[in-house]
Amino acid sequence: MGPKYYDLGDMFQEILVPREVEKSIVEHYCEGKDFDKALYYCDMFKPFPDIYWFLWSLIQKTVSTIDFDFYTYGKEKYDNAHNNMKFLTTEYSIKL
């Protein structure tokens, strides 16, 4: 387990729910206290799991004997991380 906001951000990446559902989950999780801060931290952690899995797929593409399309999987994770970083720049005016 990582930091609580990392775990929530990671969960949102895996289940791919609409933004309003993310907000509802975060609001219930933090019981309405520091909602904006909690949502901000969840958003900040979203790209990291996909970056991890992208790098993992590059390694697996080279060393694995499993018949799996690691390239396509990694590309999907890379694109998702990139989209999340673009979201951070527009939603929070963060320069990356």
C-alpha positions as CSV (number, residue, x, y, z in Angstrom):
1,M,0.0,0.0,0.0
2,G,1.1,3.5,-0.8
3,P,-0.1,6.8,0.5
4,K,-3.9,6.9,0.7
5,Y,-4.2,9.4,-2.2
6,Y,-2.0,7.2,-4.4
7,D,-4.2,4.2,-3.8
8,L,-7.3,6.2,-4.7
9,G,-5.7,7.6,-7.8
10,D,-4.5,4.2,-8.8
11,M,-8.0,2.8,-8.3
12,F,-9.4,5.5,-10.5
13,Q,-6.9,4.5,-13.2
14,E,-7.9,0.9,-13.1
15,I,-11.7,1.3,-13.0
16,L,-11.9,4.3,-15.3
17,V,-15.0,6.0,-13.8
18,P,-16.4,9.3,-14.9
19,R,-15.0,12.4,-13.1
20,E,-18.2,12.9,-11.2
21,V,-18.0,9.4,-9.8
22,E,-14.4,10.1,-8.7
23,K,-15.5,13.3,-6.9
24,S,-18.3,11.4,-5.2
25,I,-15.9,8.6,-4.0
26,V,-13.4,11.2,-2.8
27,E,-16.1,13.2,-1.0
28,H,-17.3,10.1,0.8
29,Y,-13.8,9.0,1.6
30,C,-12.7,12.3,3.2
31,E,-16.2,12.8,4.7
32,G,-16.4,16.2,3.2
33,K,-13.3,17.5,5.0
34,D,-10.6,19.0,2.8
35,F,-12.3,17.7,-0.3
36,D,-10.4,20.0,-2.7
37,K,-7.1,19.0,-1.2
38,A,-8.0,15.3,-1.3
39,L,-9.1,15.5,-4.9
40,Y,-5.9,17.4,-5.9
41,Y,-3.7,14.7,-4.3
42,C,-5.6,11.9,-6.0
43,D,-5.2,13.7,-9.3
44,M,-1.5,14.3,-8.7
45,F,-0.9,10.6,-8.1
46,K,-2.9,9.3,-11.2
47,P,0.0,9.3,-13.7
48,F,2.4,7.3,-11.5
49,P,0.8,3.8,-11.7
50,D,0.6,4.1,-15.5
51,I,4.2,5.2,-15.7
52,Y,5.2,2.2,-13.6
53,W,3.3,-0.2,-15.8
54,F,4.6,1.4,-18.9
55,L,8.2,0.8,-17.7
56,W,7.3,-2.7,-16.6
57,S,6.0,-3.5,-20.0
58,L,9.2,-2.3,-21.7
59,I,11.2,-4.7,-19.5
60,Q,8.7,-7.6,-20.0
61,K,8.8,-7.0,-23.8
62,T,12.5,-7.8,-23.6
63,V,12.8,-10.6,-21.0
64,S,9.4,-12.3,-20.9
65,T,8.7,-15.6,-22.6
66,I,4.9,-15.1,-22.3
67,D,3.0,-14.6,-25.6
68,F,1.6,-11.2,-24.8
69,D,1.5,-7.9,-26.6
70,F,3.6,-5.9,-24.1
71,Y,4.1,-3.1,-26.6
72,T,0.4,-2.3,-27.0
73,Y,-0.2,-2.6,-23.2
74,G,2.7,-0.3,-22.5
75,K,1.6,2.2,-25.2
76,E,-1.9,2.3,-23.6
77,K,-0.4,3.0,-20.2
78,Y,2.0,5.6,-21.6
79,D,-0.9,7.4,-23.4
80,N,-3.0,7.3,-20.2
81,A,-0.2,8.8,-18.1
82,H,0.3,11.5,-20.8
83,N,-3.4,12.3,-20.8
84,N,-3.4,12.6,-17.0
85,M,-0.5,14.9,-17.1
86,K,-2.2,17.1,-19.7
87,F,-5.3,17.1,-17.4
88,L,-3.1,18.4,-14.5
89,T,-1.8,21.2,-16.6
90,T,-5.3,22.4,-17.5
91,E,-7.1,21.6,-14.3
92,Y,-4.5,23.0,-11.9
93,S,-2.3,25.1,-14.1
94,I,0.7,23.0,-13.4
95,K,3.6,23.1,-15.7
96,L,5.2,19.7,-16.4
